[in-house]
Amino acid sequence: MSRFTDLFMGMLGAAPKKPEKVAEKVQKIMFLKYEDKDRYIKEKLHARDHHIVSHKWRNRRWAVLIATNLLFVFSFWLDIQILEGALTASRFVGFHLIDLNSALQVMLAHKHIIVNLFIGTFTVFLLWVLLGGRSFCSWVCPYHLLAEWTEALHLKLVEKKIVTDHEFHRGTRTVFWLLFALLAVVTGYTVFETLSPTGILSRALIYGPGLGLAWVALLLLFEIFYSRRAWCRYVCPIGLTYGAVGAISPLQISYHVEHCFHEGDCRKVCLVPHVLDVTVKGRAAEETMGLGPDCTRCGLCVDICPTGALRYEVKGLSKLL
Amino acid sequence: MSAPKPAMSLEKAQKARRKFLRSLGLTGGVIGLSLLGYIPVTQAKTPRLRPPGALNESDFLSSCIKCGQCVQVCPVQAIKLGEINDGFGIGAPYIDSREQACDFSCDAVQCILACPTGALTYEKPEFLNVRDGARMAAAPILIAKQKDPEPTLNLKERTGVARLARPEACLAVQGKGFKGLARGAAFKGKMRYMDVDRWKPIPLRDHPYDIPLCDLCVRECPIAKAIELRPVKGPDGVERMTPTVLEPCVGCGVCEMICPVEPAAIVVDAQAVWKGGAA
């Protein structure tokens, strides 16, 4: 199977595979890397010493996420009318924008598509094909930000051995996606919308808080005390919809095996650590590898990597420049 | 050929089994919770009054994308959004007419214009059925636009029908007049008064009345010939002036908002259809 298919299956829940064939160049890199163990350790420590810990990408991302959501809020509150509506559907200076998963739910439930719905959906589709589908999750979704903050709390509690993380099968999200699609068709209601913390939070920010926030709070508590980032990792069909859309996106995080010491700091901070399986020693087949569709392009790995082995990249652009 | 996989250790197998069961539990739990959304939509005692142009309730809930763009364009902020206790109606717009009715001060039914999915629509697609009595006999005439070249509202179906629910409380029926603020000084609801400003609705509390026989519901009804005071014989055989709802009623709820008695003598039955003949 091609790398593309493997990554896509990985997003649906398949376990990452070891490469069948490793490129000669990579074999050479790995050989040189481990040829002299003392040198390798020295280089590693040197890199660590010189690593300036920064939260550059995280800060930029938080700024974008907050700014986007505030633009929604102020468009209504201050009546500046730039981005009207909520995350499920809106108008940006008059142009329809429609969330892909919400559109899908409505289309399946109502079984009728009007022109505005199609236009808005198509615009957003193109946007996220370009920007990398799941970038929506980490750069826009308000639940992602809250969950990121409570995740820090969860990790502290784990460290103190007060709680343990209970993992679910990653394929559960695929099952949810199918079930919610099926439920929309069968019941004729947009069933997922009832529980979607993304929609609930977006509306609460814009139109004022409501009882739905209690559900969001319960989810966060579940993530703090029971399972790390459970909603985003194992449930949310929005993530999978955007993941599929971004599968061919030129914007991605790329991994450069030459600079990697295979220590796995990146996997510890990642929302979807299976996409970083390539960073395990012996798993990289090519010199440069994209992380695939499930990666939310959040940049936490880029920030934490002491050697710059993980970078933002626009496919084709680096060759052009 | 790769070497045959070593048999999974017992511990590992147990761990995988637990993870599988846990995932199954999560799936059942979340899907189960989401289906609780059925309860409010099937058990609702009184249906919600939807904004103008709303499709039939089940079609409306399936096609509404829960974005609130209709909320944002309403000049009198009549539209509210359902909460999680509305189940599948979460995020779907409704109007509480006693608090703030739709008085069509926007003229063009802006909420319909704003709707990106056609849940609110001027023109229903053909495959969606129209309930008997929901379709207006003629395009409703907006009194505010009566002198315009196009005096009608682009509205094909009514959202409900007004009904004199408590005739015994109605001031007109009692032969009483009304003096003062229709809903008191604390009431926040707004309405457009053509003699004040066509494009700027003002709070009801800024518009006192002094009328010999209360006819607020008739006087402030935005639709032409939708309601009138008629002498009607009561059960005791005495004729009294009674607000009588007529076929052009679109169910906007202004009469319910303006009614000065508490609770309102006249109410809008949400999603009700016209049952009498054409008046």
Interface residues (C-beta under 8 A of the other chain):
Chain A: S75 F76 E84 G85 A86 T88 A89 S90 R91 H96 I98 D99 S102 A103 V106 A109 H110 H112 I114 N116 L117 G120 H166 E167 F168 H169 G171 T172 V175 F176 L179 F180 L183 A184 T187 G188 Y189 T190 V191 F192 E193 T194 L195 G199 I200 R203 I206 Y207 G210 L211 G212 A214 W215 A230 Y234 V235
Chain B: K19 F20 R22 S23 L26 T27 V30 I31 L33 S34 L35 G37 Y38 V41 S58 D59 L61 S62 S63 C64 I65 K66 C67 G68 Q69 V71 Q72 L81 E83 I84 N85 G87 F88 I90 G91 A114 P116 T117 G118 P125 F127 L128
